[in-house]
């Protein structure tokens, strides 16, 4: 079984282009509006990517594929190669 590798740092620009949703370290889920802004799914609060980038734990793209993760809160957000499938999509 191939182990997934954590590779290079994931930039805000890549998240802006590819992410459908992101999960923050507090467990909240934010949806990408496609213009660099994200909306909280319950509170309907809209913020720029720069305001939440440091708090992002997981980045998911179309089809329920995890493309980036943060293993520990102190670490930077890293791309996952090969991408992982979300367990419950």
C-alpha positions as CSV (number, residue, x, y, z in Angstrom):
1,X,0.0,0.0,0.0
2,X,1.4,3.4,-1.0
3,X,1.8,5.9,1.7
4,X,0.8,9.5,1.0
5,X,3.6,12.0,1.0
6,X,3.3,15.5,2.3
7,X,5.2,17.6,-0.2
8,X,5.5,21.3,-0.9
9,X,3.7,24.2,0.7
10,X,0.1,24.9,-0.5
11,X,-0.3,28.6,-1.4
12,X,-3.4,30.7,-0.9
13,X,-3.5,31.1,-4.7
14,X,-3.8,27.3,-5.2
15,X,-6.6,27.1,-2.6
16,X,-8.4,29.9,-4.4
17,X,-8.2,28.0,-7.7
18,X,-8.8,24.4,-6.7
19,X,-10.6,24.2,-3.3
20,X,-14.3,23.5,-3.0
21,X,-14.2,23.6,0.8
22,X,-11.7,24.1,3.6
23,X,-11.8,22.9,7.2
24,X,-10.2,25.1,9.8
25,X,-8.4,24.0,13.0
26,X,-11.6,24.8,15.0
27,X,-13.6,22.3,12.9
28,X,-15.6,24.8,10.9
29,X,-16.1,24.3,7.2
30,X,-15.9,27.1,4.7
31,X,-17.0,27.0,1.0
32,X,-15.1,28.7,-1.8
33,X,-17.0,31.4,-3.6
34,X,-14.5,31.3,-6.5
35,X,-13.4,34.9,-6.1
36,X,-10.8,34.5,-3.3
37,X,-13.5,34.7,-0.6
38,X,-14.9,31.9,1.5
39,X,-18.3,31.6,3.3
40,X,-18.9,29.8,6.6
41,X,-21.6,27.2,6.0
42,X,-23.6,27.8,9.1
43,X,-23.0,31.5,10.0
44,X,-23.0,32.7,6.3
45,X,-20.0,35.0,7.2
46,X,-17.8,35.8,4.1
47,X,-14.1,36.4,4.5
48,X,-11.0,36.8,2.3
49,X,-8.7,33.7,2.0
50,X,-5.9,35.7,3.7
51,X,-7.9,36.0,6.9
52,X,-8.4,32.2,7.3
53,X,-5.3,30.8,5.5
54,X,-3.2,30.3,8.7
55,X,-6.1,28.4,10.3
56,X,-6.8,26.0,7.5
57,X,-6.3,22.3,8.4
58,X,-7.6,20.5,5.3
59,X,-8.3,21.5,1.7
60,X,-10.8,19.6,-0.4
61,X,-11.3,19.9,-4.2
62,X,-14.1,18.7,-6.5
63,X,-15.0,15.0,-6.0
64,X,-14.1,14.9,-2.3
65,X,-10.4,14.8,-2.9
66,X,-8.1,16.1,-0.1
67,X,-5.3,18.0,-1.8
68,X,-3.6,19.7,1.2
69,X,-3.3,19.1,5.0
70,X,-1.7,20.5,8.0
71,X,-0.4,17.7,10.3
72,X,0.2,19.9,13.3
73,X,-1.1,23.4,14.1
74,X,2.4,24.9,14.1
75,X,3.2,23.4,10.6
76,X,2.5,25.0,7.3
77,X,-0.2,23.7,4.9
78,X,1.3,21.1,2.6
79,X,0.1,19.4,-0.6
80,X,-0.6,15.6,-0.3
81,X,0.8,13.4,-3.1
82,X,-1.1,11.4,-4.2
83,X,-4.3,13.2,-3.1
84,X,-6.6,11.3,-0.7
85,X,-10.3,10.5,-0.9
86,X,-12.5,12.0,1.8
87,X,-13.8,9.2,4.1
88,X,-17.4,10.5,4.2
89,X,-18.3,12.5,1.2
